[in-house]
Amino acid sequence: MNTPIGKLLLATVIGLATVPVFATEIVVIVNPKNPATRMFSEQAGQFFLGKSAMFTPIEHTDGPLRSEFYRKVLDKDTSQVKTIWSKLVFTGKAIAPRELASSADVKKAVASDVNAIGYIEKAQVDDTVKVILTVQ
């Protein structure tokens, strides 16, 4: 490993080992009284990009859960989604989603609003919300 290529390979392996991986399963939730039962990722993504007002999205504040959800469901990063919402709000086409600090807060907000949609860690699910999508 004393060759330049060996050192580069070692540095790459060490660098990859330090990249954080979000290993928790994410689910999209709605109020149990909402008639929705299942949803595809593309459908859920519409609400979190302001393309449909059928549901009121409840967001997480910045963090690994939000980043992972955006990456897997929206195929976007946080700054791209913020830009989309900024344009929608500026033009008066939408109101930005409410941002909450924890999955417990998101779950509580969704449980109290039949039109709300949110995402949380699967381990946080209980009978106060209904899972309509497991994020892959």
N, C-alpha and C positions, 0 to 999 in steps of 0.2 A: 504493500500500500504506500510505498515511498515514491512511486512514480506520480507525475502530475495527473494522469488519468485516474489512478487509484485514489489520490487525495480528493479529486473532484467527485468520484463515486461515493466515497465515504461521507463527504460533506452533504451530498444530495440525500443519502440515506438518513443521515442525522437530521437534516432539515425536514424531510418528510415525516419523520417520527415525532416532530414537535408541532405539526399542524393539528389544530384541534378538530376533533370529529364529533359531531352531534349525534349520539347513538340512541337517543330517545325517540320512540315512535310518536308521530304527530297525527292528530285526528282533527277533522273539521266537525264542529258541533252547531246544533241549533236547539231551540226551545222544544221540549217534548210535545207541546201542543201544536207545533208547526207541522203541516201535512207532509213536508218533504221527508223522504225516507232514504234516498241514495243520491249521490252526485258524483260526476266525473271531475277530475282535477281542473279541466278546462272551464267547466261550469263554475266551480268554486272560485277560480281565479278571476272571473268577470266581476265579482262583487268586491274583491280586494284591489281591483284596478279601476273601479268607478264606472264600469261599462254597463252595469245593470243596477237598478234601484229596488229590485225585488226583495233583497235582504239588506239589512243595515250591518255593515262590517264592524266588528269590534277588534281592534288591533292590539298587539303587544308593543311596548316600547322597544327601542333598539336592543338587540342581543342575539345570542346564538339561535334561539327558537325562531325568531322572526326571520333571520337570515336564511336558515334552513328551509323554512316554509316558502319564502320567496324563490329560492333556488329550485326547489323541487316542484312547486305548483305553478309559479309564474314564469320560471326560467329567466329571472331578473335578480339584480342585486338591490340592496336597500336604497342606494342613491338613485337608481333608475325609477323605482316605485315612488320615491319622494318627489322626483321631477314630474312624473305623471300626475300625482295628486296636486302639486303646486299649480300646474296648468289648469286642472279642472276647477280648483278653488278660485284662482285668479279670474277665470272666465265666467264664474258663477254657475257652472254646470253641475257642481257637486259640493258637498260639505265633506271635509276630510274625516276619516273615521276617528272615533274616540280611541285614544291609546291608554292602555292600562299596564301596570307594572308586573303583574304576575298572572299565571294561568288560573289561579284561584279567583282573581278579580275578573278575568275574562269570562270564566265559567259562571260566576255570579251575575254578570251583566247579561249574558246570553239567556240564563235561566229566568231572568226577570222581563225579557222582551221577546214576544213571539216572532218578531220580524228580524231578530238579530242572528248573525252568523259569526263564528269565531274559530280559533284553532288553539289547541292545548296539547300537552303531553297526554298520551293515552292513559298513563297511570293516574291522571287526575279525574278521569271520567267517573261520574256517579249517576244516580237516577234523576238528577236535576237538569240534565242535558241529554240530547240524543246525538249519537255519532252518525253522520251521513257520508263520511269519506275517511278512509285511512290513507294517509299520504305515503306513497311508495318512493 
